[in-house]
Amino acid sequence: MPASRICATPYPPLPDRIRAAREMFEQVMVLDPDFDGGYAGAAWTLSFDAMWSHEDAGAVVDRAMALAQQAIKVDETFAWSHTALGFAFLNKLQHDKAMAASAQAIALQPNDADAHAHHGLILGISGQHAQGIAAVERAIPLNPQFVYEPYLNIMAQIKLMAGDYQGSITAFEENVSRQGPIGPPALCWPAAAYWALGQKDDAARMSAMLSENSPNFV
């Protein structure tokens, strides 16, 4: 697969992009403290930083938890608040609570494609691979513009964790063929899958692509 089909220019460092998003959510919190989206968004970005070790998990997860709980306090019917709480629990390795929280997001907004996709990711990381794949499969038809979302990248990650290495590569390549989002984390999955299949040259090619396009990725 030609590198140009995946990324034509280097991505800005992922931690910088996440921090920029958090700064905007924090501005929303100040401008409208009665809007739960600011708290939920900031909580989500903190959990993402912890998940990828951009920052020390112990320093940010408790704040992510507090912000998600504040979002629910403001409006307990907003699905994303429960998704954010699920990721905070996940970073605390409280998998049952994480899955319950993200399931609550779906119960509140059953047609929310993102709620299904993120529930799938939490399920997959928690070892419920088949259920996680099914959740992502439910997300795709709910969002006509799903190609712009990381659903297939989530699918690739879950299939990698399930040991379906060829399935992981197929999901990644489908995302590329649809011109979906390809951020640095997504490039990790095919690299690992190729390596697990013994296709060392392909694994090295994908790793080199990651290094070239995202030299500051950690």
C-alpha contacts under 8 A as a table, 3 or more apart, distances in Angstrom:
res1	aa1	res2	aa2	distance
1	M	5	R	7.20
2	P	5	R	5.60
2	P	6	I	7.36
3	A	6	I	5.37
3	A	7	C	6.33
3	A	8	A	7.46
3	A	209	M	6.72
4	S	7	C	5.41
4	S	8	A	5.09
5	R	8	A	7.32
5	R	176	V	7.06
6	I	176	V	6.29
6	I	182	I	6.74
7	C	10	P	7.17
7	C	182	I	7.36
7	C	213	N	6.89
9	T	213	N	6.45
10	P	212	E	7.10
10	P	213	N	4.07
10	P	214	S	5.65
10	P	215	P	7.99
11	Y	14	L	7.63
11	Y	183	G	7.40
11	Y	184	P	7.76
11	Y	213	N	6.02
11	Y	214	S	5.52
12	P	16	D	7.18
12	P	17	R	6.99
12	P	214	S	7.18
13	P	16	D	5.43
13	P	17	R	6.60
13	P	214	S	6.72
13	P	215	P	7.96
13	P	216	N	5.62
13	P	217	F	6.02
14	L	17	R	5.16
14	L	18	I	6.29
14	L	184	P	7.42
14	L	216	N	7.97
14	L	217	F	6.39
15	P	18	I	5.14
15	P	19	R	6.10
15	P	49	D	7.10
15	P	54	H	6.09
16	D	19	R	5.14
16	D	20	A	6.10
17	R	20	A	5.08
17	R	21	A	6.28
18	I	21	A	5.13
18	I	22	R	6.24
18	I	45	T	6.09
18	I	48	F	7.94
18	I	49	D	7.42
19	R	22	R	4.95
19	R	23	E	6.17
19	R	45	T	7.44
20	A	23	E	5.15
20	A	24	M	6.54
21	A	24	M	5.23
21	A	25	F	6.40
21	A	42	A	7.90
21	A	45	T	7.37
22	R	25	F	5.00
22	R	26	E	6.07
22	R	41	G	7.06
22	R	42	A	5.07
22	R	45	T	6.00
22	R	46	L	7.74
23	E	26	E	5.03
23	E	27	Q	6.27
23	E	42	A	7.91
24	M	27	Q	5.03
24	M	28	V	6.40
25	F	28	V	4.97
25	F	29	M	6.34
25	F	37	G	7.78
25	F	38	G	4.69
25	F	39	Y	7.05
25	F	41	G	5.86
25	F	42	A	5.45
26	E	29	M	4.93
26	E	30	V	6.47
26	E	38	G	6.28
26	E	39	Y	7.44
26	E	42	A	6.46
27	Q	30	V	5.16
27	Q	31	L	6.12
27	Q	38	G	7.77
28	V	31	L	5.02
28	V	32	D	5.77
28	V	33	P	7.45
28	V	35	F	7.95
28	V	38	G	5.17
29	M	32	D	5.43
29	M	33	P	4.90
29	M	34	D	7.93
29	M	35	F	7.23
29	M	38	G	4.93
29	M	39	Y	6.33
30	V	33	P	5.78
32	D	35	F	5.57
33	P	36	D	7.52
33	P	38	G	7.90
34	D	74	V	6.37
35	F	38	G	6.43
35	F	39	Y	7.87
35	F	71	A	7.88
35	F	74	V	7.06
36	D	39	Y	5.50
36	D	40	A	6.23
36	D	70	Q	7.64
36	D	71	A	4.48
36	D	72	I	7.14
36	D	74	V	5.70
36	D	75	D	6.27
36	D	78	F	7.57
36	D	81	S	7.34
37	G	40	A	5.05
37	G	41	G	5.85
37	G	71	A	6.99
37	G	80	W	7.64
37	G	81	S	7.41
38	G	41	G	5.26
38	G	42	A	6.18
38	G	71	A	7.84
39	Y	42	A	5.27
39	Y	43	A	6.09
39	Y	67	L	5.19
39	Y	68	A	6.22
39	Y	70	Q	6.74
39	Y	71	A	5.25
39	Y	81	S	7.86
40	A	43	A	5.09
40	A	44	W	6.13
40	A	67	L	6.49
40	A	68	A	5.25
40	A	71	A	5.60
40	A	80	W	6.43
40	A	81	S	4.89
40	A	84	A	5.87
41	G	44	W	5.08
41	G	45	T	6.34
41	G	84	A	7.51
42	A	45	T	5.27
42	A	46	L	6.31
42	A	64	A	7.28
42	A	67	L	7.18
43	A	46	L	5.20
43	A	47	S	6.27
43	A	63	R	7.26
43	A	64	A	4.15
43	A	65	M	6.83
43	A	66	A	7.95
43	A	67	L	5.41
43	A	68	A	5.61
43	A	84	A	6.00
43	A	85	L	7.73
43	A	88	A	7.64
44	W	47	S	5.15
44	W	48	F	6.20
44	W	64	A	6.93
44	W	68	A	7.99
44	W	84	A	4.99
44	W	87	F	7.04
44	W	88	A	7.76
45	T	48	F	4.96
45	T	49	D	6.23
46	L	49	D	5.09
46	L	50	A	6.30
46	L	60	V	6.04
46	L	61	V	6.77
46	L	63	R	7.74
46	L	64	A	5.63
47	S	50	A	5.03
47	S	51	M	6.05
47	S	60	V	7.37
47	S	61	V	6.19
47	S	64	A	6.15
47	S	84	A	7.79
47	S	87	F	6.04
47	S	88	A	5.69
47	S	91	N	6.82
48	F	51	M	5.00
48	F	52	W	6.29
49	D	52	W	5.38
49	D	53	S	5.83
49	D	54	H	4.83
49	D	55	E	5.85
49	D	57	A	7.76
50	A	53	S	4.91
50	A	54	H	6.21
50	A	55	E	5.84
50	A	56	D	6.45
50	A	57	A	4.58
50	A	60	V	6.79
50	A	61	V	6.76
50	A	91	N	6.94
51	M	54	H	7.82
51	M	57	A	7.59
51	M	91	N	6.52
52	W	218	V	7.45
53	S	56	D	6.29
53	S	57	A	6.81
53	S	218	V	7.70
54	H	218	V	7.18
55	E	59	A	7.48
55	E	60	V	7.30
56	D	59	A	5.43
56	D	60	V	6.76
57	A	60	V	5.41
57	A	61	V	5.63
57	A	91	N	7.60
58	G	61	V	5.86
58	G	62	D	7.11
59	A	62	D	7.02
59	A	63	R	7.70
60	V	63	R	5.28
60	V	64	A	6.20
61	V	64	A	4.89
61	V	65	M	6.12
61	V	88	A	6.08
61	V	91	N	6.79
61	V	92	K	7.32
62	D	65	M	5.02
62	D	66	A	6.20
62	D	88	A	7.80
63	R	66	A	5.02
63	R	67	L	6.09
64	A	67	L	5.21
64	A	68	A	6.13
64	A	84	A	7.89
64	A	85	L	7.72
64	A	88	A	5.96
65	M	68	A	5.22
65	M	69	Q	6.15
65	M	85	L	6.10
65	M	88	A	5.34
65	M	89	F	7.42
66	A	69	Q	5.13
66	A	70	Q	6.11
67	L	70	Q	4.93
67	L	71	A	6.17
68	A	71	A	5.02
68	A	72	I	6.37
68	A	81	S	5.60
68	A	82	H	7.15
68	A	84	A	5.77
68	A	85	L	5.11
68	A	88	A	7.92
69	Q	72	I	5.09
69	Q	73	K	6.13
69	Q	81	S	7.60
69	Q	85	L	6.88
70	Q	73	K	4.88
70	Q	74	V	6.24
71	A	74	V	5.17
71	A	75	D	6.33
71	A	76	E	7.45
71	A	81	S	5.63
72	I	75	D	5.04
72	I	76	E	4.31
72	I	77	T	7.46
72	I	78	F	7.19
72	I	81	S	5.75
72	I	82	H	7.09
73	K	76	E	5.97
75	D	78	F	5.90
76	E	79	A	7.96
76	E	81	S	7.68
77	T	108	L	6.19
78	F	81	S	5.82
78	F	82	H	7.37
78	F	105	A	7.54
78	F	108	L	7.30
79	A	82	H	5.47
79	A	83	T	6.50
79	A	104	Q	7.44
79	A	105	A	4.19
79	A	106	I	6.93
79	A	108	L	5.96
79	A	109	Q	6.10
79	A	115	A	7.08
80	W	83	T	4.85
80	W	84	A	6.06
80	W	105	A	6.54
80	W	115	A	7.05
81	S	84	A	5.11
81	S	85	L	6.23
81	S	105	A	7.69
82	H	85	L	4.87
82	H	86	G	6.09
82	H	101	A	5.28
82	H	102	S	5.77
82	H	104	Q	6.52
82	H	105	A	5.31
83	T	86	G	4.94
83	T	87	F	6.47
83	T	101	A	6.31
83	T	102	S	4.68
83	T	105	A	5.96
83	T	115	A	6.73
83	T	118	H	7.11
83	T	119	H	7.40
84	A	87	F	5.23
84	A	88	A	6.36
84	A	102	S	7.96
85	L	88	A	5.04
85	L	89	F	6.24
85	L	98	A	7.13
85	L	101	A	6.31
85	L	102	S	7.61
86	G	89	F	5.16
86	G	90	L	6.11
86	G	97	K	6.93
86	G	98	A	3.96
86	G	99	M	6.39
86	G	100	A	7.39
86	G	101	A	4.85
86	G	102	S	5.24
86	G	122	I	7.58
87	F	90	L	4.80
87	F	91	N	6.26
87	F	98	A	6.30
87	F	122	I	7.28
88	A	91	N	5.26
88	A	92	K	6.50
88	A	98	A	7.42
89	F	92	K	4.98
89	F	93	L	6.33
89	F	94	Q	5.19
89	F	95	H	6.69
89	F	97	K	6.23
89	F	98	A	4.86
90	L	93	L	4.91
90	L	94	Q	5.57
90	L	95	H	5.50
90	L	97	K	7.87
90	L	98	A	5.27
90	L	122	I	7.22
91	N	94	Q	7.47
94	Q	97	K	5.62
94	Q	98	A	6.19
95	H	98	A	4.88
95	H	99	M	6.10
95	H	126	S	5.87
96	D	99	M	5.27
96	D	100	A	6.16
97	K	100	A	5.01
97	K	101	A	6.06
98	A	101	A	5.23
98	A	102	S	6.33
98	A	122	I	7.00
99	M	102	S	5.31
99	M	103	A	5.99
99	M	119	H	6.93
99	M	122	I	6.31
99	M	123	L	6.30
100	A	103	A	5.04
100	A	104	Q	6.17
101	A	104	Q	5.08
101	A	105	A	6.63
102	S	105	A	5.08
102	S	106	I	6.78
102	S	115	A	7.05
102	S	118	H	7.35
102	S	119	H	5.16
102	S	122	I	7.65
103	A	106	I	5.19
103	A	107	A	6.31
103	A	119	H	6.48
104	Q	107	A	4.86
104	Q	108	L	6.19
105	A	108	L	5.23
105	A	109	Q	6.17
105	A	110	P	7.78
105	A	115	A	6.06
106	I	109	Q	5.03
106	I	110	P	4.66
106	I	111	N	7.59
106	I	112	D	6.99
106	I	115	A	5.75
106	I	116	H	6.40
107	A	110	P	5.57
109	Q	112	D	5.46
109	Q	115	A	7.72
110	P	115	A	7.97
111	N	142	L	6.42
112	D	115	A	5.36
112	D	116	H	6.72
112	D	139	A	7.63
112	D	142	L	7.16
113	A	116	H	5.25
113	A	117	A	6.27
113	A	138	R	7.54
113	A	139	A	4.33
113	A	140	I	6.85
113	A	142	L	5.35
113	A	143	N	5.88
114	D	117	A	4.99
114	D	118	H	5.99
114	D	139	A	6.69
115	A	118	H	5.37
115	A	119	H	5.97
115	A	139	A	7.85
116	H	119	H	5.04
116	H	120	G	6.09
116	H	135	A	5.38
116	H	136	V	6.13
116	H	138	R	6.75
116	H	139	A	5.28
117	A	120	G	4.97
117	A	121	L	6.41
117	A	135	A	6.06
117	A	136	V	4.63
117	A	138	R	7.87
117	A	139	A	5.54
117	A	151	Y	6.26
117	A	154	I	7.53
118	H	121	L	4.95
118	H	122	I	6.25
118	H	136	V	7.90
119	H	122	I	5.12
119	H	123	L	6.05
119	H	132	G	7.10
119	H	135	A	6.77
120	G	123	L	5.00
120	G	124	G	6.02
120	G	131	Q	6.97
120	G	132	G	3.79
120	G	133	I	6.22
120	G	134	A	7.32
120	G	135	A	4.81
120	G	136	V	5.50
120	G	154	I	7.95
121	L	124	G	5.03
121	L	125	I	6.13
121	L	132	G	6.09
121	L	136	V	7.95
121	L	154	I	6.28
121	L	158	I	6.91
122	I	125	I	5.25
122	I	126	S	6.04
122	I	132	G	7.38
123	L	126	S	5.00
123	L	127	G	6.39
123	L	128	Q	4.98
123	L	129	H	6.55
123	L	131	Q	6.64
123	L	132	G	4.86
124	G	127	G	5.20
124	G	128	Q	5.03
124	G	129	H	4.51
124	G	130	A	7.72
124	G	131	Q	7.43
124	G	132	G	4.85
124	G	133	I	7.45
124	G	158	I	5.30
124	G	161	M	7.40
125	I	128	Q	7.30
125	I	129	H	7.71
125	I	158	I	7.26
125	I	161	M	7.65
126	S	129	H	7.94
128	Q	131	Q	5.54
128	Q	132	G	6.01
129	H	132	G	4.96
129	H	133	I	6.18
129	H	158	I	6.22
129	H	159	K	7.34
129	H	161	M	7.53
129	H	162	A	5.88
130	A	133	I	5.23
130	A	134	A	6.23
131	Q	134	A	5.04
131	Q	135	A	6.19
132	G	135	A	5.12
132	G	136	V	6.45
132	G	158	I	7.03
133	I	136	V	5.23
133	I	137	E	6.18
133	I	155	M	6.25
133	I	158	I	6.78
133	I	159	K	7.61
134	A	137	E	4.96
134	A	138	R	6.27
135	A	138	R	5.09
135	A	139	A	6.38
136	V	139	A	4.94
136	V	140	I	6.52
136	V	151	Y	6.49
136	V	154	I	7.62
136	V	155	M	6.66
137	E	140	I	5.56
137	E	141	P	7.55
138	R	141	P	6.33
138	R	142	L	6.93
139	A	142	L	5.31
139	A	143	N	6.74
139	A	151	Y	7.66
140	I	143	N	5.69
140	I	144	P	7.54
140	I	146	F	5.91
140	I	151	Y	7.13
141	P	144	P	6.49
141	P	146	F	7.90
143	N	146	F	5.06
145	Q	148	Y	6.00
145	Q	149	E	7.56
146	F	149	E	5.13
146	F	150	P	7.82
146	F	151	Y	7.00
147	V	150	P	7.49
147	V	151	Y	7.71
147	V	175	N	7.23
147	V	178	R	6.49
147	V	179	Q	7.26
147	V	180	G	5.06
147	V	181	P	7.68
148	Y	180	G	5.33
148	Y	181	P	6.14
149	E	180	G	6.99
149	E	181	P	6.66
150	P	153	N	5.11
150	P	154	I	6.18
150	P	180	G	7.30
150	P	181	P	6.18
151	Y	154	I	5.09
151	Y	155	M	6.24
152	L	155	M	4.78
152	L	156	A	6.12
152	L	171	A	5.64
152	L	172	F	6.46
152	L	174	E	7.50
152	L	175	N	5.77
153	N	156	A	4.95
153	N	157	Q	6.26
153	N	171	A	6.92
153	N	172	F	5.98
153	N	175	N	7.06
153	N	182	I	7.97
153	N	186	A	5.77
154	I	157	Q	5.05
154	I	158	I	6.24
155	M	158	I	5.22
155	M	159	K	6.11
155	M	168	S	7.06
155	M	171	A	6.42
156	A	159	K	5.24
156	A	160	L	6.10
156	A	167	G	7.11
156	A	168	S	4.07
156	A	169	I	6.66
156	A	170	T	7.71
156	A	171	A	5.21
156	A	172	F	5.77
156	A	189	W	6.56
156	A	190	P	7.88
157	Q	160	L	5.11
157	Q	161	M	6.34
157	Q	168	S	6.64
157	Q	186	A	7.85
157	Q	189	W	5.94
158	I	161	M	5.09
158	I	162	A	6.14
158	I	168	S	7.65
159	K	162	A	4.86
159	K	163	G	6.23
159	K	164	D	5.04
159	K	165	Y	6.59
159	K	167	G	6.17
159	K	168	S	5.04
160	L	163	G	5.20
160	L	164	D	5.57
160	L	165	Y	5.27
160	L	167	G	7.68
160	L	168	S	5.35
160	L	189	W	6.72
160	L	192	A	7.89
160	L	193	A	6.39
161	M	164	D	7.52
164	D	167	G	5.23
164	D	168	S	6.22
165	Y	168	S	5.02
165	Y	169	I	6.40
165	Y	193	A	4.81
165	Y	194	Y	7.29
165	Y	196	A	7.06
165	Y	197	L	6.90
166	Q	169	I	5.12
166	Q	170	T	6.13
166	Q	193	A	7.04
166	Q	197	L	7.89
167	G	170	T	4.97
167	G	171	A	6.17
168	S	171	A	5.25
168	S	172	F	6.28
168	S	189	W	7.08
168	S	190	P	6.74
168	S	193	A	6.78
169	I	172	F	5.07
169	I	173	E	6.08
169	I	189	W	7.57
169	I	190	P	5.30
169	I	193	A	6.65
169	I	194	Y	7.68
170	T	173	E	5.12
170	T	174	E	6.07
171	A	174	E	5.11
171	A	175	N	6.30
172	F	175	N	5.17
172	F	176	V	6.38
172	F	186	A	7.67
172	F	189	W	7.92
172	F	190	P	6.90
173	E	176	V	4.95
173	E	177	S	6.08
174	E	177	S	5.03
174	E	178	R	6.20
175	N	178	R	5.18
175	N	179	Q	6.22
175	N	180	G	5.09
175	N	181	P	7.45
176	V	179	Q	4.92
176	V	180	G	5.76
176	V	181	P	7.78
176	V	182	I	7.41
177	S	180	G	7.58
182	I	186	A	5.88
182	I	187	L	7.14
183	G	186	A	5.61
183	G	187	L	7.04
184	P	187	L	5.46
184	P	188	C	7.07
184	P	210	L	6.47
184	P	214	S	6.40
184	P	217	F	6.75
185	P	188	C	5.40
185	P	189	W	7.46
186	A	189	W	5.87
186	A	190	P	7.75
187	L	190	P	6.03
187	L	191	A	6.57
187	L	206	M	6.85
187	L	207	S	7.62
187	L	210	L	6.19
188	C	191	A	5.25
188	C	192	A	6.22
188	C	206	M	7.94
188	C	207	S	7.45
188	C	210	L	7.67
189	W	192	A	5.26
189	W	193	A	6.03
190	P	193	A	4.82
190	P	194	Y	5.85
190	P	203	A	7.23
190	P	206	M	7.06
191	A	194	Y	5.37
191	A	195	W	6.28
191	A	202	D	7.31
191	A	203	A	4.46
191	A	204	A	7.17
191	A	205	R	7.99
191	A	206	M	5.27
191	A	207	S	5.93
192	A	195	W	5.09
192	A	196	A	6.14
192	A	203	A	6.75
193	A	196	A	5.06
193	A	197	L	6.26
193	A	203	A	7.65
194	Y	197	L	5.11
194	Y	198	G	6.35
194	Y	199	Q	5.03
194	Y	200	K	6.58
194	Y	202	D	6.10
194	Y	203	A	4.98
195	W	198	G	5.08
195	W	199	Q	5.50
195	W	200	K	5.34
195	W	202	D	7.74
195	W	203	A	5.29
196	A	199	Q	7.46
199	Q	202	D	5.57
199	Q	203	A	6.28
200	K	203	A	4.93
200	K	204	A	6.04
201	D	204	A	5.10
201	D	205	R	6.12
202	D	205	R	4.95
202	D	206	M	6.17
203	A	206	M	5.21
203	A	207	S	6.13
204	A	207	S	5.00
204	A	208	A	5.99
205	R	208	A	5.13
205	R	209	M	6.18
206	M	209	M	4.97
206	M	210	L	6.26
207	S	210	L	5.03
207	S	211	S	6.24
208	A	211	S	5.01
208	A	212	E	6.01
209	M	212	E	5.08
209	M	213	N	5.99
210	L	213	N	5.35
210	L	214	S	5.60
210	L	215	P	7.28
211	S	214	S	5.32
211	S	215	P	4.73
211	S	216	N	7.92
211	S	217	F	7.73
212	E	215	P	5.77
214	S	217	F	5.34
